Amino acid sequence: MHYISFYQSPMGEILLAADEEGLTGLWFCGQKYYAAGLASVHEEKETTVLSDTRHWLDIYFSGKDPEFMPNLHMIGTPFQQVVWQRLQQIARGQTLTYGEIARFVAVEKGLAHMSAQAVGSAVGHNKISIIIPCHRVVGADGSLTGYAGGIEKKLQLLALEGADVDGLFIPTRKTASR
């Protein structure tokens, strides 16, 4: 069974989803891929996982680093799982490029090369945004691309974390969320 609840963040309403194993989704309302993978049968109910996630978000949005992780249930392909695990290793206030993650995944899988675009797709389909910090991934040129919650939110999240955003920019060409 899936359970949902809503969280009012300073950046807008967030939908939280969980099952018995852990958090399965965290989406800004109205974002690209909103509620992707959420079971059609679900119940609005506060569970321990959802309560823990709310507490984590309260600490995060206060500008502090939560020193715990709610139980997560990442549902995706094996490739997506590897990418999402790498995202969790990006330190608060730091960024990596899609290419850097692609090189890491190639080494992890014993491959000579991995496509940054394939990594970008996996990053973009992350169902547990913020906690699995896909907002910390930027283009090789410093462009803020591909955040399903919106590029402006990506910039706000990075600024909240104290990231050096001086060299980062919002591209003028259309991206996945612009």
Summary of the structure (lengths in Angstrom):
residues: 178
radius of gyration: 15.7
end to end distance: 33.8
largest distance: 46.5
contacts: 540
relative contact order: 0.15
helix: 33%
strand: 18%
